[in-house]
Amino acid sequence: MTRILSVIWSGLLVSTLVGCGSDNMLTKQELETQSQADASVAEVLFDAEMDNKASYNVSKGGEVTIEFVPSVTMLEYTRVVEKLRASTDIKSVHAEQSGSTVCILR
């Protein structure tokens, strides 16, 4: 269910962005890459019960930038980032907490 909602949300967001102008248009492959990476992030966060403790952005190339709230422990942070980096749908992960980069790009 979460994966389906995430993919629908991603599709709506991309549809909205595409309507703004031709510079924002994604190719079919870019849309698929972005949607798969977004679904993977949403699934990892949901499974870790941290979907309300992080915000993230997924680029058209599948790169993820994620920021965790200050209350997330280093153990929780590390587990989630490791799972994200293990996903074949995600090209790279840039993670931050409280404005500080804790994990460098993969």
C-alpha positions as CSV (number, residue, x, y, z in Angstrom):
1,M,0.0,0.0,0.0
2,T,2.8,2.4,0.9
3,R,4.6,1.7,-2.3
4,I,1.5,2.3,-4.3
5,L,0.7,5.6,-2.6
6,S,4.3,6.7,-3.0
7,V,4.3,6.0,-6.7
8,I,1.0,7.8,-7.2
9,W,2.3,10.8,-5.2
10,S,5.5,10.8,-7.3
11,G,3.5,10.7,-10.5
12,L,1.3,13.5,-9.4
13,L,4.3,15.6,-8.4
14,V,6.1,15.0,-11.7
15,S,2.9,15.7,-13.6
16,T,2.6,19.0,-11.7
17,L,6.2,19.9,-12.4
18,V,5.9,19.0,-16.1
19,G,3.0,21.4,-16.4
20,C,5.1,24.3,-15.2
21,G,7.4,24.4,-18.3
22,S,9.4,22.4,-20.7
23,D,12.6,22.7,-18.6
24,N,11.0,20.5,-16.0
25,M,10.0,17.6,-18.3
26,L,11.3,14.2,-17.4
27,T,11.9,11.4,-19.9
28,K,10.1,8.2,-19.3
29,Q,13.3,6.6,-18.0
30,E,14.0,9.5,-15.6
31,L,10.4,9.3,-14.3
32,E,10.8,5.6,-13.8
33,T,14.2,5.9,-12.1
34,Q,12.9,8.7,-9.8
35,S,9.7,6.8,-8.9
36,Q,11.5,3.6,-8.1
37,A,14.0,5.4,-5.8
38,D,11.2,7.4,-4.2
39,A,9.2,4.1,-3.5
40,S,12.4,2.6,-2.0
41,V,13.0,5.5,0.3
42,A,9.3,5.6,1.4
43,E,9.4,1.8,2.1
44,V,12.6,2.0,4.2
45,L,11.3,4.9,6.2
46,F,7.9,3.3,6.8
47,D,9.4,-0.1,7.8
48,A,11.7,1.7,10.3
49,E,8.7,3.8,11.6
50,M,10.6,6.9,10.7
51,D,8.4,8.2,7.9
52,N,7.5,11.2,10.1
53,K,11.1,11.8,11.2
54,A,12.7,12.6,7.9
55,S,12.2,14.6,4.8
56,Y,13.8,13.8,1.5
57,N,14.1,14.7,-2.2
58,V,14.8,12.3,-5.0
59,S,16.4,13.6,-8.2
60,K,15.5,12.3,-11.7
61,G,18.7,10.3,-11.6
62,G,17.7,8.4,-8.4
63,E,20.0,10.4,-6.1
64,V,18.5,10.9,-2.6
65,T,19.0,13.8,-0.2
66,I,17.5,13.1,3.2
67,E,17.4,15.1,6.4
68,F,16.5,13.6,9.7
69,V,14.9,15.4,12.7
70,P,17.2,16.0,15.7
71,S,15.4,13.3,17.8
72,V,16.6,10.5,15.6
73,T,19.4,8.5,17.3
74,M,22.6,7.8,15.6
75,L,21.7,4.1,15.6
76,E,18.4,4.7,13.9
77,Y,20.0,7.1,11.5
78,T,22.8,4.7,10.6
79,R,20.4,1.7,10.1
80,V,18.2,3.7,7.7
81,V,21.1,5.2,5.7
82,E,22.6,1.8,5.3
83,K,19.3,0.3,4.0
84,L,18.9,3.2,1.6
85,R,22.5,2.7,0.3
86,A,21.9,-1.0,-0.1
87,S,18.9,-0.4,-2.4
88,T,19.6,-1.0,-6.0
89,D,16.9,1.6,-6.9
90,I,18.9,4.4,-5.2
91,K,22.0,5.8,-7.0
92,S,23.4,7.7,-4.0
93,V,22.4,9.0,-0.6
94,H,23.4,12.4,1.0
95,A,22.1,12.3,4.6
96,E,22.0,15.2,7.1
97,Q,20.8,15.8,10.6
98,S,20.4,19.2,12.2
99,G,22.1,20.8,9.3
100,S,25.3,18.7,9.6
101,T,26.3,16.0,7.0
102,V,26.8,12.8,9.0
103,C,27.1,10.4,6.1
104,I,28.9,11.3,2.9
105,L,27.7,10.4,-0.6
106,R,27.9,6.7,-1.5
